[in-house]
Amino acid sequence: MNIIGNIIWFIFGGFFAALGYLFGGLILCLTVIGIPFGIQCFKLAGMVLFPFGKRVVNRPSASGCLNVMANIIWILFGGLYTALNHLFWAVILAITIIGIPFAKQHLKLLELSLMPFGKTIVDN
């Protein structure tokens, strides 16, 4: 199921979404201050490319005040927009039975795109 889901996801928007995150990450990495945020965009690009068979987990060693500050900055400068975008597509896809697995992936991406600092992606 994961392979078929990833192929369908890739064809119907995953590739272009990953390109958007990659482009944003490259732009953010142009400045020294933006490098940590660019790295998070690259993490999101990898997740949005093939989300089936992966999950987002909190890193227990990453519960510091720097992660909290970085997540607040992330939310203010684009994280809220991307999270709302994933929420919109999750609601639209959940209307049909066929779209429910894809809606679940958008909810997983919502969690990562809202606060990416202190989280990591692992295989199921």
C-alpha positions, 0 to 999 in steps of 0.5 A, spaced: 500 500 500 505 504 501 508 504 494 502 505 491 500 511 495 507 514 494 506 513 487 499 516 486 501 522 491 508 523 487 504 524 480 498 528 483 502 533 486 507 531 491 513 532 486 511 539 485 510 540 493 517 538 494 519 542 489 516 548 492 519 546 499 526 545 496 526 552 492 524 555 499 529 552 502 534 554 497 532 561 498 532 561 506 539 558 505 542 564 502 543 567 509 546 565 515 540 566 519 536 562 514 540 556 514 536 552 520 529 554 517 532 552 510 534 545 513 527 544 515 524 546 508 529 540 506 526 536 511 519 537 509 521 536 502 523 529 503 517 528 507 512 531 502 515 527 496 513 520 499 509 521 505 506 513 506 510 509 510 513 515 514 511 518 521 513 524 525 516 523 532 518 528 537 526 528 539 526 527 546 533 530 546 531 537 542 526 540 548 530 546 549 528 553 548 532 554 542 527 549 538 521 553 542 523 560 539 525 557 532 518 554 532 515 561 534 519 564 528 517 559 523 509 559 525 509 567 524 513 567 517 510 561 513 508 555 518 501 557 519 500 558 512 503 551 510 499 548 516 493 551 514 494 549 506 495 542 509 489 542 513 485 545 507 487 539 503 486 534 508 478 536 509 477 536 501 480 529 501 477 526 507 470 528 503 471 521 499 473 514 501 478 514 496 481 520 499 481 518 506 489 515 506 491 522 502 487 526 507 491 522 513 498 524 510 496 531 509 494 531 517 501 528 518 504 534 514 500 539 518 504 537 524 511 537 521 509 544 517 506 547 523 512 546 528 518 542 525 524 544 530 525 538 535 521 533 530 524 527 526 521 523 520 522 515 521 520 509 517 514 505 520 
